[in-house]
């Protein structure tokens, strides 16, 4: 009979095992700040100063939690467009085709190219459409002209050439497109500010000059055909030399025709041309 109370006490001790200090946390109710209470609660046998050190630095943990909640935003250039527009796809495809064809047509880009033996001839053909060539040639013809009609045409042609040089240089500086072969411009190109690729300055000038001469000079049919062919070959020569893309040449032709239309709209009369010639003559005579 005395063994019965001892067995009951053992059973009671087994049932109350959760009342021990190391299992006290299991009897506590769960709440939202349970993780914080675990970190802040002091373990049995842990010194008080260590527990206070664990409880004090709350700001770094809060900032770490904020960093986990707020995802880092990537810059726009690193993001991939998963749904590009049809316009963007079409433009990218056209530019890729333009670059590929332009590089294939650059057969005279270097002396070691496939058509490198005729590079000097193509360079000479391109020089016939250079801005320096036409500006100096127009001024020389103007000084030797004796008729009022001839001087009127030459003065307007000179103004059209200056307009073409300034407009193309401004657009090139704005766009800053490089050529297909990344060639450095020459000294004469720097003189007329023909540094970048878009639009093609030689093509613009050739189209404007050919249209101007066809409109104001009486030429035979073979000469007219040769003049149009010359304008096309001048624009194409720059593509063969690797200086411009095909789209640069096409836009250059369109810009040259636009310059011609603008000059025809603001055409200077004979009296205005004579005034400009007299001003120029007086300015040059002051140096002598």
C-alpha positions in Angstrom: 0.0 0.0 0.0 2.8 2.6 0.6 3.9 2.2 -3.0 0.7 3.6 -4.4 1.4 7.3 -3.4 4.9 7.2 -4.9 3.6 5.9 -8.3 0.9 8.6 -8.3 3.5 11.2 -7.6 5.7 9.9 -10.5 2.7 10.1 -12.9 1.9 13.6 -11.7 5.5 14.6 -12.3 5.4 13.2 -15.8 2.3 15.1 -16.6 3.7 18.3 -15.3 7.0 18.0 -17.2 6.1 21.1 -19.2 6.2 23.1 -16.1 9.9 22.9 -16.0 11.8 26.2 -16.7 13.3 25.0 -20.0 9.9 24.2 -21.4 8.1 27.3 -20.1 8.1 29.0 -23.5 6.1 26.1 -25.0 3.2 27.0 -22.6 3.1 30.6 -23.7 0.4 31.6 -26.3 1.6 32.5 -29.8 1.3 36.1 -31.0 2.6 38.3 -33.9 5.7 39.4 -32.1 6.8 35.8 -31.2 10.0 36.1 -33.2 10.9 39.3 -31.5 10.2 37.9 -28.1 12.5 35.0 -28.8 15.3 37.3 -29.8 14.7 39.5 -26.8 14.1 36.8 -24.2 17.1 35.8 -22.1 18.1 32.2 -22.1 18.5 30.5 -18.8 22.0 30.8 -17.6 22.8 33.7 -19.9 24.2 36.8 -18.3 22.1 39.9 -18.1 24.6 42.2 -19.9 24.6 39.8 -22.9 20.8 39.8 -23.0 20.8 43.6 -22.9 23.3 43.7 -25.8 20.9 41.5 -27.9 18.0 43.7 -27.1 19.6 47.1 -27.8 20.4 47.0 -31.5 16.9 47.2 -32.9 17.4 49.8 -35.6 19.7 47.6 -37.8 17.2 44.7 -37.7 14.4 47.1 -38.7 16.4 48.4 -41.6 17.3 44.9 -42.7 13.6 44.0 -42.6 12.8 47.0 -44.7 15.5 46.0 -47.2 13.9 42.6 -47.5 10.5 43.9 -48.0 11.4 46.6 -50.6 12.8 44.9 -53.8 15.7 46.7 -55.6 14.7 48.4 -58.8 16.9 47.8 -61.8 17.7 50.7 -64.2 15.6 50.9 -67.3 18.5 50.1 -69.6 19.0 46.7 -67.8 15.4 45.7 -68.1 14.3 43.5 -70.9 11.2 44.5 -72.8 9.1 41.4 -72.8 6.4 42.9 -75.1 8.1 45.3 -77.6 5.9 47.2 -80.0 5.6 46.4 -83.7 7.1 49.8 -84.5 10.2 49.1 -82.4 10.6 45.7 -84.0 10.3 47.1 -87.5 12.7 49.9 -86.9 15.3 47.6 -85.4 15.0 45.2 -88.3 15.3 48.0 -90.9 18.4 49.4 -89.1 20.0 46.0 -89.0 19.4 45.5 -92.7 20.7 49.0 -93.4 24.0 48.3 -91.5 24.4 44.9 -93.1 23.9 46.1 -96.7 26.1 49.2 -96.1 29.0 47.1 -94.8 28.7 44.7 -97.8 28.7 47.7 -100.2 31.8 49.2 -98.6 34.0 47.4 -101.1 36.4 50.4 -101.4 36.7 51.2 -97.7 40.4 50.2 -97.5 43.1 49.4 -100.1 42.9 45.8 -98.9 39.2 45.6 -99.7 37.8 43.6 -102.6 37.6 46.8 -104.8 40.6 48.4 -103.2 42.4 48.9 -106.6 39.7 51.4 -107.7 39.6 53.3 -104.4 41.5 56.3 -105.7 39.0 56.7 -108.6 36.0 56.4 -106.3 37.6 59.0 -104.0 38.1 61.4 -106.9 34.4 60.9 -107.9 33.4 61.7 -104.4 35.6 64.8 -104.4 33.6 66.3 -107.3 30.6 66.6 -104.8 32.6 68.1 -102.0 31.4 71.4 -100.5 34.8 73.1 -100.8 35.0 72.3 -104.5 31.6 73.7 -105.4 31.9 76.8 -103.2 35.3 77.8 -104.6 34.2 77.0 -108.1 31.1 79.1 -107.8 33.0 82.1 -106.4 35.6 81.8 -109.3 32.8 81.7 -111.9 31.1 84.7 -110.2 34.2 86.8 -110.5 34.5 86.0 -114.2 30.8 86.5 -115.1 29.9 89.7 -116.9 26.1 89.2 -117.4 23.5 90.1 -114.8 21.6 86.9 -115.4 24.7 84.8 -114.9 25.6 86.6 -111.7 22.0 86.2 -110.4 22.2 82.4 -110.9 25.6 82.1 -109.4 24.8 84.2 -106.3 21.7 82.1 -105.6 23.7 78.9 -106.2 26.3 80.1 -103.7 23.6 80.8 -101.1 22.2 77.4 -101.7 25.6 75.8 -101.2 26.1 77.6 -97.9 22.6 76.7 -96.8 23.3 73.0 -97.6 26.6 73.0 -95.7 25.1 74.6 -92.6 21.9 72.5 -92.5 23.7 69.2 -93.0 26.3 70.1 -90.4 23.6 71.0 -87.9 21.7 67.7 -88.5 24.9 65.7 -88.3 25.8 67.3 -85.0 22.3 66.6 -83.7 22.1 63.0 -84.7 25.8 62.0 -84.3 25.5 58.8 -86.2 28.7 56.9 -87.0 29.6 55.4 -90.4 29.5 51.7 -91.0 33.3 51.4 -90.8 34.1 53.9 -88.1 36.5 56.0 -90.2 38.0 59.3 -89.1 37.0 62.2 -91.4 39.7 64.0 -93.4 40.9 67.6 -93.3 38.5 68.8 -96.0 35.6 67.1 -94.2 36.4 69.1 -91.1 36.5 72.3 -93.2 32.8 71.9 -94.2 31.9 70.2 -90.9 31.1 66.9 -92.6 32.1 64.8 -89.6 29.2 62.3 -89.0 27.3 59.9 -91.2 23.7 61.0 -91.2 22.7 62.6 -93.5 25.2 62.2 -96.4 26.5 65.7 -97.2 27.8 64.7 -100.7 24.4 63.2 -101.6 22.5 66.3 -100.4 24.9 68.6 -102.3 24.8 66.6 -105.5 21.0 66.3 -105.6 20.7 70.1 -104.9 23.3 71.1 -107.5 22.0 68.8 -110.2 18.4 69.9 -109.7 19.5 73.6 -109.7 21.5 73.3 -112.9 18.7 71.3 -114.6 16.3 74.1 -113.8 18.4 77.2 -114.7 20.6 76.0 -117.5 19.6 74.9 -121.0 21.2 71.5 -121.5 20.9 68.8 -124.1 19.2 65.5 -123.1 22.5 63.5 -122.9 23.9 66.2 -120.6 20.8 66.1 -118.4 21.1 62.3 -118.1 24.8 62.6 -117.3 24.1 65.2 -114.6 21.5 63.0 -112.9 23.9 60.0 -113.2 26.7 62.0 -111.7 24.5 63.0 -108.7 23.6 59.3 -108.0 27.3 58.2 -108.4 28.5 60.9 -106.0 26.1 59.7 -103.3 26.9 56.1 -104.0 30.7 56.7 -103.9 30.5 57.6 -100.3 28.7 54.3 -99.5 31.4 52.4 -101.4 34.1 54.2 -99.4 32.4 53.1 -96.2 31.6 56.6 -95.1 27.8 56.5 -95.1 25.0 54.0 -94.8 22.4 53.6 -97.5 19.8 55.4 -95.5 22.2 58.3 -95.1 22.5 58.6 -98.8 18.7 58.4 -99.4 18.0 61.0 -96.7 20.8 63.2 -98.2 19.1 63.1 -101.6 15.8 64.1 -100.0 17.4 66.9 -98.0 19.1 68.3 -101.2 15.8 68.5 -103.0 14.3 70.2 -100.0 17.2 72.8 -100.1 16.5 73.4 -103.8 12.8 74.0 -103.1 13.6 76.5 -100.3 16.1 78.4 -102.5 13.5 78.6 -105.3 11.0 80.0 -102.8 13.3 82.8 -101.5 15.0 83.4 -104.9 17.0 86.7 -104.8 16.3 89.1 -107.6 19.0 90.6 -109.9 19.1 93.9 -107.9 19.6 92.1 -104.6 22.4 90.0 -106.1 24.1 93.1 -107.4 23.9 94.6 -103.9 25.5 91.5 -102.4 28.2 91.6 -105.0 29.0 95.2 -104.4 29.2 94.6 -100.6 31.5 91.7 -101.2 33.6 93.7 -103.6 34.0 96.5 -101.1 34.9 94.2 -98.3 37.6 92.5 -100.4 38.9 95.9 -101.7 39.4 97.1 -98.1 42.1 94.5 -97.6 44.2 96.0 -100.5 
